[in-house]
Amino acid sequence: MRIINWYSIHAAAIAMLIAMVLISAASAAELTVSGAWIRALPPSVPSGGYFTLHNGGKTSVTLTGANSPACGMLMLHRTENMGGMSTMNDVENVAVPAGETVQFSPGGYHLMCMNASSAIKPGKTVPVTLKFSDGSSVNAVFAVRNAAGK
């Protein structure tokens, strides 16, 4: 009887792991990234990354971070205008409600690429992975544009 219970426990644990992976994959499959680009600036100057994130799913998701081999560090940021002064701040996460779209654009939410590599040159592309609170991730290709965004 103990052997059967031991196998049942292992089978249940494996089933739970498979379900978690499938749920995570389903969440990521509902997310789409479009219009992704990153501004090429001198390596000593942080570069902004911009894109549109659409959640086509039935549940909200929360973007918690990003990374790219082209950046020493890639952070979530937001520019806000308060009383005529612009401030830029780190943000821990960005909620994307079900069925909604969030714009990452100059003057608003954006990615901040610190210590950019030589891969960030106009006309090239760089991979970026967006990470979410449910453990899922979405890979996107960001076009590299010049300082004017062209």
Secondary structure, DSSP 8 states (H G I E B T S, - for coil): -HHHHHHHHHHHHHHHHHHHHHHHHHHHHTEEEEEEEEE---TTS-EEEEEEEEE-SSS-EEEEEEE-TTEEEEEEEEEEEETTEEEEEE-S-EEE-TT-EEEE-TTSEEEEEEEE-TT--TT-EEEEEEEETTS-EEEEEEEEE-TT--
